[in-house]
Amino acid sequence: MSLSEFQLIDKFFAHCSVERSDVLLGIGDDAALFKAPAGATLVAAVDTLVEGVHFPNNTSAADIGYRALAVNLSDFAAMGAEPAWATLALTLPRADDEWLREFSAGFCGAARQYNVQLVGGDTTKGSLTVTVQLTGYVPDGYALRRDAAKPGDLIYVTGTLGDAGLALALLEDQCKVTRQQQEYVLSRFYRPQPRVQHGIALRNLANAAIDISDGLLADLNHVLTASQVGATLIVDHVPLSTALQSVLQTVGGWRLPLTAGDDYELCFTVPQEKKAEVEHLLGRYPGSMTCVGTVENEMGLRCQFSSGQQFETSESGYDHFR
Ligand SMILES: [Mg+2]
């Protein structure tokens, strides 16, 4: 590295995010000091992004920076938690000023948007790898978890599903959409919008929640297994963007919206009696929410169309999710 670790961190990251009053000591000492409010439980999540594995090789530095924080923010959304403090470990093939400036702009843009302060970092030389650890808090007893779905709960998802999967299909030239749709879909992959406000609003209302990082079937199944319940999913109620609707058959029908990951939307379950309250409250935030099924006593995930016709997951190779 041509710049020392200290210089790198100081030059591009020292004052790039917000200055939170609960940070007693930020970047510059051996460790950071910060204070959670009284009556709060600490929440932590960590994610590593590796070039070529978690993002395509030609991804812009700004998008990598944004996304590295956004995937952690999405985990916080799923817990109903308030994000607050982040640390960043950056492995780079070389210290490239221009790349670091752009990365910092992407990362710190997301940090400012969600009121997160970068409180420490580490840099090493090697293949491009970004690890972000995010810490925050939730009022004692109010964290949303995967293991609390109850039979009778309605299953909701935010936003539209399959867009990030469609972005990858577009990058591989598997299909074509209009230029405007292409821009929208690529932004869904490179700039996911973590549903942090939704998660916080759901603290008193949802029984269980998860963020959709591995695909709806896989992530919903995590909730069902942890909660020891089953569900029926109405496949054609799963919300799609107009871009995905226009090429759905070309890209394998319901495969993308049901199994593609990286959308970072929320999937949550709500008791029937709280339906009106949830729809009213979450209607205030950007991004729609859609009821896609019902939690049931009988274990397993059953998929059908609203016509009543069964959706055979086994034919499409989804059988291992059942
Ligand atoms: Mg998650």
Boltz pocket constraint, residues with backbone or C-beta under 6 A from the ligand:
constraints:
  - pocket:
      binder: B
      contacts: [[A, 74], [A, 75], [A, 78], [A, 210], [A, 211], [A, 213]]
      max_distance: 6.0
